[in-house]
Amino acid sequence: MTLIELVRGDITRESVDAIVNAANSSLLGGGGVDGAIHRRGGPAILEECRGLRASRYGKGLATGKAVATTAGDLDARWVIHTVGPVFSATEDRSGLLASCYRESLRIADELGARTVAFPAISTGVYRYPMQDAARIAVDAVRAAKTDVEEVRFVLFDERAYEAFAARLR
Protein backbone atom coordinates (compact mmCIF):
# COMPACT_ATOMS: atom_id res chain seq x y z
CA MET A 1 0.00 0.00 0.00
CA THR A 2 1.25 3.47 -0.89
CA LEU A 3 1.82 5.90 1.96
CA ILE A 4 0.28 9.31 1.23
CA GLU A 5 1.80 12.34 2.94
CA LEU A 6 0.96 16.03 2.83
CA VAL A 7 3.58 18.76 2.95
CA ARG A 8 3.01 22.49 2.83
CA GLY A 9 5.87 24.04 0.91
CA ASP A 10 7.89 24.32 -2.27
CA ILE A 11 7.95 21.15 -4.42
CA THR A 12 11.34 22.13 -5.85
CA ARG A 13 12.85 21.65 -2.36
CA GLU A 14 11.66 18.05 -1.97
CA SER A 15 14.10 15.15 -1.82
CA VAL A 16 12.36 12.29 -3.69
CA ASP A 17 12.99 9.94 -6.59
CA ALA A 18 10.61 11.85 -8.87
CA ILE A 19 9.01 15.27 -8.80
CA VAL A 20 5.85 15.66 -10.87
CA ASN A 21 5.63 18.84 -12.92
CA ALA A 22 2.26 20.39 -13.73
CA ALA A 23 3.50 21.15 -17.23
CA ASN A 24 1.88 22.78 -20.21
CA SER A 25 1.63 20.78 -23.42
CA SER A 26 4.65 22.54 -24.97
CA LEU A 27 6.95 21.00 -22.31
CA LEU A 28 9.06 24.15 -22.66
CA GLY A 29 8.41 25.74 -19.28
CA GLY A 30 5.82 28.19 -18.13
CA GLY A 31 4.54 29.78 -14.94
CA GLY A 32 3.68 28.42 -11.52
CA VAL A 33 5.05 25.00 -10.60
CA ASP A 34 6.31 24.47 -14.16
CA GLY A 35 8.39 27.64 -14.15
CA ALA A 36 9.72 26.95 -10.64
CA ILE A 37 10.83 23.43 -11.58
CA HIS A 38 12.58 24.65 -14.73
CA ARG A 39 14.29 27.53 -12.87
CA ARG A 40 15.52 25.46 -9.93
CA GLY A 41 16.29 22.36 -12.02
CA GLY A 42 18.38 24.27 -14.51
CA PRO A 43 18.88 23.99 -18.28
CA ALA A 44 19.22 20.17 -18.43
CA ILE A 45 15.44 19.76 -17.99
CA LEU A 46 14.60 22.17 -20.81
CA GLU A 47 17.22 20.55 -23.03
CA GLU A 48 15.59 17.11 -22.58
CA CYS A 49 12.12 18.59 -23.07
CA ARG A 50 13.27 20.13 -26.36
CA GLY A 51 14.55 16.72 -27.40
CA LEU A 52 11.17 15.15 -26.60
CA ARG A 53 9.42 17.83 -28.69
CA ALA A 54 11.82 17.21 -31.58
CA SER A 55 11.20 13.46 -31.49
CA ARG A 56 8.06 11.89 -30.01
CA TYR A 57 6.00 14.95 -29.02
CA GLY A 58 6.18 17.31 -31.97
CA LYS A 59 2.68 18.60 -31.28
CA GLY A 60 3.24 18.67 -27.52
CA LEU A 61 2.20 16.33 -24.73
CA ALA A 62 -1.50 15.52 -24.61
CA THR A 63 -3.63 16.41 -21.59
CA GLY A 64 -3.68 13.57 -19.06
CA LYS A 65 -0.43 12.02 -20.33
CA ALA A 66 3.00 12.00 -18.69
CA VAL A 67 6.65 11.76 -19.69
CA ALA A 68 9.92 11.83 -17.71
CA THR A 69 13.16 13.78 -18.01
CA THR A 70 16.21 14.28 -15.86
CA ALA A 71 15.70 16.37 -12.72
CA GLY A 72 18.76 18.49 -13.42
CA ASP A 73 19.81 20.33 -10.26
CA LEU A 74 16.76 19.25 -8.22
CA ASP A 75 17.17 16.79 -5.34
CA ALA A 76 15.44 14.07 -7.37
CA ARG A 77 16.42 11.64 -10.11
CA TRP A 78 13.58 12.51 -12.49
CA VAL A 79 10.92 15.06 -13.30
CA ILE A 80 7.68 13.54 -14.54
CA HIS A 81 5.86 16.11 -16.68
CA THR A 82 2.08 15.82 -16.92
CA VAL A 83 -0.44 18.12 -18.55
CA GLY A 84 -3.54 18.79 -16.49
CA PRO A 85 -6.84 19.93 -17.93
CA VAL A 86 -8.05 23.52 -17.91
CA PHE A 87 -11.18 23.61 -15.74
CA SER A 88 -14.50 23.87 -17.56
CA ALA A 89 -17.84 24.58 -15.91
CA THR A 90 -19.64 22.96 -18.87
CA GLU A 91 -17.52 19.83 -19.48
CA ASP A 92 -16.46 17.18 -16.96
CA ARG A 93 -12.68 16.91 -17.22
CA SER A 94 -12.17 14.96 -13.98
CA GLY A 95 -11.13 11.85 -15.93
CA LEU A 96 -8.27 13.80 -17.54
CA LEU A 97 -7.14 15.11 -14.16
CA ALA A 98 -7.23 11.61 -12.62
CA SER A 99 -5.26 10.36 -15.64
CA CYS A 100 -2.44 12.82 -14.80
CA TYR A 101 -1.93 11.05 -11.46
CA ARG A 102 -2.32 7.52 -12.86
CA GLU A 103 0.00 8.16 -15.81
CA SER A 104 2.60 9.83 -13.59
CA LEU A 105 2.59 6.81 -11.27
CA ARG A 106 2.83 4.48 -14.29
CA ILE A 107 5.91 6.38 -15.49
CA ALA A 108 7.32 6.32 -11.94
CA ASP A 109 6.91 2.53 -11.91
CA GLU A 110 8.69 2.23 -15.26
CA LEU A 111 11.59 4.27 -13.85
CA GLY A 112 11.72 2.35 -10.59
CA ALA A 113 10.86 5.42 -8.49
CA ARG A 114 9.72 4.65 -4.95
CA THR A 115 9.03 8.21 -3.73
CA VAL A 116 7.07 10.74 -5.77
CA ALA A 117 6.12 14.36 -5.03
CA PHE A 118 2.99 15.79 -6.68
CA PRO A 119 1.71 19.36 -6.81
CA ALA A 120 -2.03 20.10 -6.89
CA ILE A 121 -2.25 19.69 -10.68
CA SER A 122 -4.47 22.14 -12.61
CA THR A 123 -5.34 24.30 -9.58
CA GLY A 124 -3.26 27.33 -10.58
CA VAL A 125 -3.77 29.10 -13.90
CA TYR A 126 -5.94 26.16 -15.11
CA ARG A 127 -8.44 27.12 -12.35
CA TYR A 128 -9.54 23.64 -11.24
CA PRO A 129 -11.52 24.08 -7.99
CA MET A 130 -9.28 23.00 -5.10
CA GLN A 131 -11.83 20.75 -3.35
CA ASP A 132 -12.57 18.85 -6.57
CA ALA A 133 -8.89 18.63 -7.49
CA ALA A 134 -8.02 17.26 -4.02
CA ARG A 135 -10.77 14.63 -4.23
CA ILE A 136 -9.70 13.52 -7.71
CA ALA A 137 -5.98 13.47 -6.83
CA VAL A 138 -6.31 11.54 -3.56
CA ASP A 139 -8.82 9.06 -5.00
CA ALA A 140 -6.68 8.45 -8.12
CA VAL A 141 -3.55 7.79 -6.03
CA ARG A 142 -5.43 5.54 -3.60
CA ALA A 143 -6.89 3.49 -6.48
CA ALA A 144 -3.66 3.24 -8.49
CA LYS A 145 -1.89 -0.10 -8.83
CA THR A 146 1.68 1.06 -8.25
CA ASP A 147 4.99 0.03 -6.72
CA VAL A 148 5.56 3.61 -5.53
CA GLU A 149 5.94 3.40 -1.76
CA GLU A 150 5.35 7.06 -0.88
CA VAL A 151 3.34 9.78 -2.57
CA ARG A 152 3.88 13.24 -1.18
CA PHE A 153 1.41 15.96 -2.09
CA VAL A 154 3.41 19.19 -1.81
CA LEU A 155 0.93 22.02 -1.44
CA PHE A 156 1.89 25.64 -1.82
CA ASP A 157 -0.59 27.26 0.56
CA GLU A 158 -2.83 26.57 3.54
CA ARG A 159 -6.03 26.44 1.42
CA ALA A 160 -4.62 23.63 -0.73
CA TYR A 161 -3.22 21.82 2.30
CA GLU A 162 -6.59 21.92 4.07
CA ALA A 163 -8.47 20.66 0.99
CA PHE A 164 -6.14 17.67 0.64
CA ALA A 165 -6.13 17.00 4.40
CA ALA A 166 -9.94 16.98 4.44
CA ARG A 167 -10.00 14.42 1.63
CA LEU A 168 -7.48 12.17 3.39
CA ARG A 169 -9.52 12.12 6.61
Backbone as a ProteinNet text record, in pm:
[ID]
protein_1_A
[PRIMARY]
MTLIELVRGDITRESVDAIVNAANSSLLGGGGVDGAIHRRGGPAILEECRGLRASRYGKGLATGKAVATTAGDLDARWVIHTVGPVFSATEDRSGLLASCYRESLRIADELGARTVAFPAISTGVYRYPMQDAARIAVDAVRAAKTDVEEVRFVLFDERAYEAFAARLR
[TERTIARY]
83.6	0	88.5	48.5	124.5	93.8	197.4	182.5	157.5	57	28.2	57.5	144.2	180.4	144	119.8	95.8	206.8	256.3	358.3	314.3	324.1	300.6	436.8	457.8	587.3	611.5	739.3	788.7	833.3	765.6	794.5	938.5	997.4	1134.2	1237.2	1195.6	1285.3	1274.2	1188.1	1165.7	1278.6	1311.3	1409.6	1334.6	1313.2	1236.3	1298.2	1252.9	1299.5	1248.6	1120.9	1061.2	972.3	986.9	900.7	809.9	680	585.3	568.3	577.9	562.8	426.2	352.4	226	263.6	294	349.8	239.9	279.8	187.7	226.3	141.9	162.6	290.3	342.8	464.9	587.6	581.8	694.8	812.9	793.4	906.2	906.7	842.7	840.6	720.9	695.9	581.6	582.6	465.3	454.4	430.6	403.3	368.3	469.9	419.6	504.7	600.8	550.2	630.7	752.6	728.9	838.8	937.3	885.2	971.6	1061.1	1004.7	1082.7	1192	1157.7	1257.9	1366.8	1328.3	1428.8	1523	1468.3	1551.9	1627	1565	1628.5	1737.7	1733.8	1838.1	1812.7	1907.3	1887.9	1879.2	1924.9	1921.9	1777.8	1684.8	1544.4	1489.1	1508.7	1460.2	1524.4	1651.5	1721.6	1656.3	1625.7	1559.5	1418	1347.9	1211.9	1214.5	1313	1326.8	1351.1	1431.6	1455.2	1328.1	1245.2	1117.3	1026.2	1024.4	941.6	992	1123.8	1182.1	1162.1	1135.4	1120.2	974.8	936.9	806.3	687.9	711.7	600.3	604.4	610.6	618	503.4	385.1	268.4	245.7	339	324.1	269.5	270.3	220.5	71	-4.5	-149.8	-193	-305.3	-363.1	-388.7	-348.6	-368.2	-254.2	-159	-43.4	75.9	180.4	300.1	424.1	536.6	665.3	774.4	885.7	991.6	1114.9	1184.3	1315.8	1406.7	1529.7	1620.5	1560.8	1611.8	1569.6	1672.7	1776.9	1875.9	1933.2	1924.1	1981.2	1886.1	1769	1675.7	1726.2	1678.5	1717.2	1623.7	1627.5	1544.4	1619.1	1577.9	1641.5	1570.9	1437.1	1357.7	1254.2	1213.3	1092.1	994.7	874.7	767.6	674.7	668.1	586.1	448.8	344.1	208.3	127.7	35.5	-43.9	-185.1	-219.1	-353.7	-452.9	-580.6	-684.3	-713	-751.1	-804.8	-947.2	-985.3	-1118.4	-1225.1	-1334.3	-1449.8	-1574.9	-1658.3	-1784.3	-1888.5	-1864.2	-1963.7	-1923.8	-1800.3	-1752.3	-1677.2	-1711.7	-1645.5	-1508.3	-1404.1	-1267.5	-1196.6	-1275.6	-1217	-1139.6	-1184.2	-1112.6	-972.5	-959.5	-827.4	-737	-794.6	-713.9	-669.4	-758.8	-722.5	-614.2	-623.9	-525.7	-386	-375.5	-243.7	-174.9	-249.8	-192.8	-162.1	-256.1	-232.5	-113.4	-108.8	-0.4	133.8	134.8	259.8	309.6	218.8	258.5	303.5	240.7	282.7	426	455.2	590.7	687.7	647.5	731.9	765.9	666.9	691.3	791	776.3	869.3	1012.1	1026.7	1158.5	1216.2	1128.8	1172.4	1168.4	1097.9	1086.2	1002.5	1045.3	972.2	907.8	960.7	902.7	873.6	751.6	707	638.9	675	611.6	523.1	396.8	299.4	259.9	239.4	171.2	20	-58	-202.9	-224.5	-221.1	-225.5	-354	-338.7	-447	-514.5	-465.2	-534.5	-483.6	-377.6	-326.3	-396.1	-320.9	-377.2	-483.9	-489.4	-593.7	-723.4	-725	-844.3	-930.4	-873.5	-954.1	-988	-1114.9	-1152.3	-1075.2	-1017.9	-927.8	-993.6	-1117	-1182.9	-1198.4	-1242.2	-1257.5	-1122.6	-1022.5	-889.5	-831.7	-852.3	-802.2	-871.4	-1001.9	-1077.3	-1027.3	-1013.5	-970	-828.3	-737.7	-598.1	-584.1	-643.4	-630.9	-694.6	-813.5	-881.7	-803.1	-744.9	-667.7	-543.7	-475.4	-354.8	-392.3	-499.1	-542.6	-580.2	-640.4	-688.6	-579.7	-469.8	-366.1	-296.5	-272.3	-189.4	-46.6	33.8	167.8	264.5	392.4	498.6	557.7	510.3	556.4	518.8	615.9	594.1	540.4	579.1	535.4	499.1	378	334.5	323.8	388.5	388.4	318.8	206	140.9	204.9	272.6	340.6	255	197.3	93.4	144.7	124.9	188.7	129.9	0.8	-59.3	-153.1	-199.7	-283.3	-416.8	-474.3	-602.9	-590.4	-484.6	-462.1	-436.5	-353.7	-321.6	-449.7	-533.8	-658.7	-752.6	-760.1	-846.6	-799	-668.7	-614.4	-625.9	-602	-613.4	-756.4	-853.2	-994	-1027.6	-973.2	-1000.3	-933	-818.6	-748.1	-813.6	-887.5	-952.2	-1064.6
-118.8	0	125.7	223.3	346.5	440.6	488.7	589.6	723.9	797.8	931	1032.4	1127.4	1233.8	1369	1464.8	1603.2	1690.6	1780.5	1876.3	2013	2113.1	2249.3	2308.1	2348.6	2403.9	2412.7	2411.2	2431.9	2296.1	2248.4	2115.4	2105.4	2216.7	2212.6	2188	2190.2	2165.3	2022.2	1941.9	1805.1	1711.8	1617.9	1514.5	1383.3	1348	1228.8	1170.2	1051.8	994	1074.1	1113.9	1185.1	1299.1	1411.8	1527.5	1538.6	1550.8	1566	1715.1	1746.9	1883.8	1900.5	2000.6	2039.1	2122.2	2053	2115.4	2165.9	2248.6	2278.1	2186	2177.6	2078.3	2102.1	2225.2	2253.6	2186.2	2154.9	2099.7	2196.1	2321.2	2414.7	2516.8	2483.3	2573.6	2665.7	2729.3	2819.1	2887.5	2912.7	2978.2	2877.4	2925.9	2842.5	2734.1	2614.9	2500	2471.1	2475.8	2446.6	2539.1	2667.7	2763.6	2743.5	2716	2695.4	2573.3	2465.2	2343	2367.8	2435.9	2465.4	2559	2659.7	2753.2	2682.3	2609.5	2546	2426.4	2354.8	2235.7	2265.8	2386	2426.9	2384.3	2414.9	2398.7	2253.9	2157.3	2017.1	1969.3	2017.5	1976.4	2029	2157.6	2216.7	2150.9	2120.2	2054.7	1920.1	1839.7	1710.9	1730.4	1831.2	1859.1	1898.2	1977.3	2013.4	1889.9	1797.7	1672.1	1590.7	1587.2	1515.1	1579.4	1713	1782.7	1754.9	1744.6	1721	1576.9	1486.5	1346	1301	1253.8	1188.7	1283.7	1406.1	1494.7	1625.4	1613.4	1731.2	1828	1774.3	1860.3	1889	1846.1	1867.1	1743.1	1744.3	1633	1650.5	1545.2	1552.3	1564.2	1628.5	1641.4	1502.9	1484.7	1357.3	1258.4	1290	1202.3	1249	1166.9	1200.2	1147.6	1215.2	1176.3	1222.8	1151	1183	1241.1	1325.7	1377.5	1370.2	1409.8	1428.5	1531.7	1534.6	1636.7	1748.8	1741.9	1849	1871.1	1994.3	2032.9	2010	1954.2	1925.2	1805.9	1791.5	1678.7	1560.9	1516.9	1407.2	1345.6	1227	1164.1	1204.1	1222.1	1251	1358.5	1424.1	1505.7	1434.6	1411.3	1354.2	1468.6	1499.9	1611.4	1556.7	1621	1582	1707.4	1697.4	1812.5	1797.2	1881.7	1879.5	1952.5	1925.4	1993.1	2133.7	2222.2	2351.5	2325.5	2382.8	2360.9	2416.6	2343	2387.1	2367	2469.2	2458.2	2380.8	2361.1	2296.3	2157.1	2114.6	1983.3	1917.1	1791.5	1718.4	1671.2	1727.3	1691.2	1617.1	1565.5	1496.4	1371.6	1303.3	1185.5	1219.2	1335.1	1379.5	1413.5	1476.9	1510.9	1383.5	1288.6	1161.2	1090.5	1098.8	1036.3	1093.2	1221.7	1281.8	1207.1	1175.2	1105.4	959.4	891.8	751.6	738.5	822.7	816.1	850.6	947.2	983.4	866.2	797.7	681.1	565.9	551.2	447.6	474.5	600	637.7	616	652.5	632.2	484.2	397.5	253.1	207.9	258.6	222.9	264.4	375.5	427.1	356.7	295	235.2	332.4	441.5	541.6	485.6	510.7	465.5	580	703	820.9	924.5	980.2	1074.3	1192.5	1313.3	1435.6	1494.1	1519.8	1579.2	1718.5	1811.3	1935.8	1913.1	2016	2010.2	2048.6	1948.2	1969.2	2041.8	2137	2214	2317.5	2337	2429.6	2573.3	2596.8	2733.3	2802.9	2835.7	2909.7	2829.5	2697	2616.4	2614.7	2678	2712.3	2594.6	2475.2	2364.3	2394	2380.5	2408.1	2315.4	2373.8	2300.2	2178.2	2189.5	2075.2	1959.1	1989.5	1885	1825.1	1910.8	1863.4	1772.2	1808.3	1726.3	1589.9	1588.7	1462.9	1373.2	1428.8	1351.9	1299.4	1384.9	1346.6	1234.9	1253.9	1154	1022.5	1029.3	906	832.8	907.6	844.8	775.3	839.7	779.1	657.1	668	554	433.5	457.6	349.2	292.3	364.2	324.1	195.2	109.8	-9.7	34.4	50.8	105.9	44.6	45	3.3	121.8	243.2	361.1	343.4	362.5	340.4	463.6	581.6	705.8	810.2	864.2	978.2	1095.4	1202	1323.5	1432.3	1480.5	1596	1719.4	1798.5	1918.8	2037.4	2100.9	2201.5	2338.7	2433.4	2563.6	2651.3	2638.5	2726.5	2649.8	2718.8	2656.6	2607.3	2682.8	2644.3	2508.7	2490.5	2363.2	2252.3	2281.7	2181.8	2134.1	2227.3	2191.6	2109.2	2142	2066.3	1921.7	1902.2	1766.7	1693	1761.9	1700.2	1654.3	1734.9	1697.9	1572.1	1559.9	1441.6	1316.3	1332.8	1217.1	1167.3	1252	1212.1	1114.1
0	0	0	-75	-88.5	27.7	92.6	196.4	129.8	175.7	123.1	232.6	200.3	294.1	235.5	324.1	282.9	338.4	254.6	295.3	245.2	330.8	283.4	251.1	125.9	90.9	-57.8	-91.5	-227.2	-283.4	-385.7	-442	-492.8	-533.1	-585.3	-475.2	-350.1	-236.3	-184	-244.7	-196.7	-241	-153.1	-182.3	-203.7	-329.3	-368.6	-494.6	-532.4	-658.6	-778.4	-773.9	-887	-838.7	-902.5	-880.5	-1001.5	-977.2	-1087.4	-1116.8	-1244.2	-1292.2	-1355.9	-1309.3	-1372.8	-1495.3	-1602.8	-1723.1	-1816	-1911.4	-2021.3	-2137.2	-2236.1	-2342	-2421.8	-2421.4	-2497.2	-2436.9	-2306.2	-2230.9	-2221.5	-2259.1	-2266.2	-2152.6	-2042.7	-1928	-1933	-1821.3	-1812.6	-1678	-1624.4	-1494.1	-1383.6	-1265.3	-1151.6	-1121.9	-1091.9	-1059.6	-1175.2	-1297.3	-1416.2	-1423	-1410.1	-1414.8	-1301.1	-1180.9	-1063.7	-1082.7	-1135.4	-1158	-1261.9	-1369.8	-1473	-1419.4	-1341.4	-1286.8	-1189.9	-1095.1	-993.5	-1051.7	-1144.5	-1202.2	-1302.7	-1358.3	-1451.2	-1594.9	-1683.2	-1827.7	-1876.1	-1797	-1842.8	-1865.2	-1783.6	-1798.5	-1930.8	-1956.1	-2080.7	-2202	-2191.2	-2302.5	-2336.4	-2232.3	-2258.4	-2310.6	-2258.5	-2307.4	-2454.6	-2493.3	-2636	-2721	-2668.6	-2740	-2756.3	-2652.4	-2660.5	-2765	-2770	-2868.9	-3009.6	-3024.9	-3157.8	-3204.2	-3110.3	-3148.6	-3134.8	-3019	-3001.1	-2983.9	-2938.5	-2901.9	-2979.3	-3111.3	-3197.4	-3178.9	-3148.2	-3127.9	-2979.5	-2895.6	-2751.9	-2684.5	-2552.6	-2473	-2450.5	-2473.7	-2461	-2314.8	-2292.2	-2158.8	-2100.7	-1974.6	-1906.1	-1923.3	-2009.1	-2033.1	-1949.5	-1945.7	-1868.6	-1938.1	-1914.1	-1969.1	-1871.5	-1867.1	-1771.2	-1838.6	-1762.2	-1801	-1678.1	-1698.3	-1586.4	-1490.5	-1368.1	-1271.7	-1262.8	-1343.3	-1342.4	-1203.5	-1155	-1026.1	-908.4	-931.7	-822.5	-741.9	-619	-534.4	-563.1	-687.7	-736.9	-854.4	-893.9	-1011.1	-1139.4	-1129.6	-1249.3	-1221.6	-1330.3	-1330.3	-1423	-1372.7	-1454.5	-1490.6	-1618.5	-1668.1	-1705	-1655.5	-1692.1	-1720	-1814.2	-1855.2	-1801.7	-1706.3	-1649.3	-1737.6	-1715.2	-1793	-1740.1	-1830	-1790.7	-1741.5	-1628.3	-1574.2	-1668	-1678.7	-1756.2	-1671.6	-1664.1	-1590.7	-1671.5	-1801.1	-1886.7	-1933.5	-1904.3	-1948.4	-1833.5	-1804.4	-1696.4	-1743.9	-1685.2	-1721.7	-1609.1	-1514.1	-1398.3	-1440.8	-1544.4	-1592.9	-1642.7	-1707.3	-1754.3	-1636.9	-1532.5	-1415.6	-1343.1	-1325.7	-1262.4	-1343.9	-1476.3	-1563.7	-1540.6	-1508.7	-1480.1	-1366.3	-1261.2	-1145.7	-1180.2	-1247.4	-1285.7	-1380.2	-1482.3	-1580.9	-1517.3	-1428	-1359.3	-1275.2	-1207.1	-1127.4	-1216.9	-1333.3	-1428.9	-1475.6	-1508.2	-1549.4	-1432.9	-1312.3	-1194	-1178.9	-1198.6	-1190.8	-1297.5	-1419.1	-1526.4	-1491.6	-1422.8	-1385.2	-1262.7	-1184.3	-1058.5	-941.9	-956.4	-849.1	-735.1	-613.7	-495	-419.5	-437.1	-372.6	-480.1	-475.2	-577.3	-509.5	-552	-502.7	-611.9	-575.4	-667.6	-620.4	-713.8	-680.9	-693.2	-665.1	-689.1	-836.2	-922.8	-1068.3	-1109.6	-1198.5	-1261.3	-1171.6	-1048.9	-957.6	-966	-1042	-1058.2	-1173.4	-1276.9	-1390	-1465.4	-1444.7	-1510.5	-1431.1	-1313.4	-1234.8	-1188.8	-1176.5	-1124.3	-979.1	-938	-798.6	-702.8	-599	-509.6	-446.1	-399.7	-335.4	-433.7	-553.9	-656.5	-693.1	-710.7	-748.5	-640.6	-513.8	-402.4	-401.7	-420.2	-423	-535.6	-653.9	-771.1	-750.4	-701.8	-682.9	-580.4	-463.1	-356	-398.5	-457.3	-499.5	-608.6	-703.5	-811.8	-756.1	-662.3	-603.4	-520.8	-442.1	-360.3	-446.3	-561.6	-647.5	-739.4	-753.1	-849.3	-806	-902.6	-882.6	-913	-808.1	-825.3	-725.7	-762.9	-672	-596.5	-625.6	-552.7	-406.3	-318.9	-175.6	-104.6	-152.5	-87.7	-191.4	-178.2	-257.2	-161.5	-199.2	-117.8	-198.4	-147.7	-209.4	-147	-229.3	-181	-222	-121.9	-143.8	-104.9	-193	-182.1	-72.1	-44.7	55.8	148.6	250.6	353.6	296.3	203.4	142.4	73	-3.7	-72.6	28.4	127.9	230.2	299.4	336.9	407.3	318.9	190.1	98.6	87.3	75	63.8	197.1	307.3	439.8	465.2	425.6	444.2	365.1	245.6	162.5	219.6	280.7	339.4	467.1	536.1	660.7	639.2
[MASK]
+++++++++++++++++++++++++++++++++++++++++++++++++++++++++++++++++++++++++++++++++++++++++++++++++++++++++++++++++++++++++++++++++++++++++++++++++++++++++++++++++++++++++

